[in-house]
Amino acid sequence: MKALITGGAGFIGSHLAEHLLERGDRVTVIDDLSTGAMANIEHLKSNPHFRYVIDTIFNGPVLSELVDGADVVFHLAAAVGVKLIVEKPTLTIETNIGGTERVLKAAAKKSKRVVIASTSEVYGKSAAVPFHEDADLVFGPTTKSRWSYAASKAVDEFLALAYHKEQDLPVVIVRLFNTVGPRQTGRYGMVIPRFVEQALAGGPITVYGDGDQSRCFAWVGDVVRGMVALSDSSKATGQVFNLGAAEEISINELAERVKKKVGGKMTIKRIAYDKAYEEGFEDMRRRVPCLDKARKAVGYKPTAGIEEILDRVIAWMKARG
Ligand code: UDP
């Protein structure tokens, strides 16, 4: 099969490329390197089935040609990371909505299969954990820029489902929960690479808020396998699936585990949300996926728990130096 990955030089995109190549697919990546990096795909360059284009998906003729040449499009190009979203809301909204619109339009010309990478952020501050795909989405006010990410991704989902309904475009939407692994950078706010980097540098480890908020961290290899299985399944067409892991951990506990695993006497420092992000920042207390739908559809089951994930990320960061 021939796959196109938008945002393929990003953290998740590069793992997806690797997985598809391993099973014998041909992979083309388009990435503008805004948050992705050549280093993420360096090891794939020598593979004759791999090709990359450094360009933006807003370049219409280039995108059309790449989509035409593919059997399936994985659309991962987006503005990501809470820090980036709070700092650059215009970029977030325009990239996420405009980018997805262009990808869907190009795919609709020849009815190409599209997998849209959405996010657990769309559940917003809903307290109805675990989150089911058909649950209500609960956003805060438009004056708080964090919600622009959730809203932009929700519009992407509406748009993809509209293309499916009106033009019979074969789309699958995956809502990715906190996904972690090698090559993820802490630059845009993601907590695990940040904690590990901070601990390896001797601290302090920065916990935002009271640290009692919790997340479920998923191994990138599990999430990528789930995405590919859903893209292969015709039964998944026109549907939305959660992908992630269901083991919940508080951010305080996460900080303690990272500290213990790395070793040393570094301090854990609490920073108010207002200082970490912006005045009046709203965080989610808990974010837990219900994974039943993906399990029933394609047998999705996470293989790595938080202990293995931390061990692997620490080992990778140490090796990277
Ligand atoms: N967080 C933290 N310290 C950091 C970065 C993040 O305590 O240096 C917290 C953040 O406020 C959130 C959780 O860790 O409650 C997960 O943050 P991340 O940005 O990784 O993902 P998301 O907020 O999208 O779940």
Boltz pocket constraint, residues with backbone or C-beta under 6 A from the ligand:
constraints:
  - pocket:
      binder: B
      contacts: [[A, 81], [A, 82], [A, 178], [A, 188], [A, 189], [A, 190], [A, 191], [A, 192], [A, 194], [A, 195], [A, 206], [A, 207], [A, 208], [A, 209], [A, 213], [A, 215], [A, 251], [A, 283], [A, 284], [A, 287]]
      max_distance: 6.0
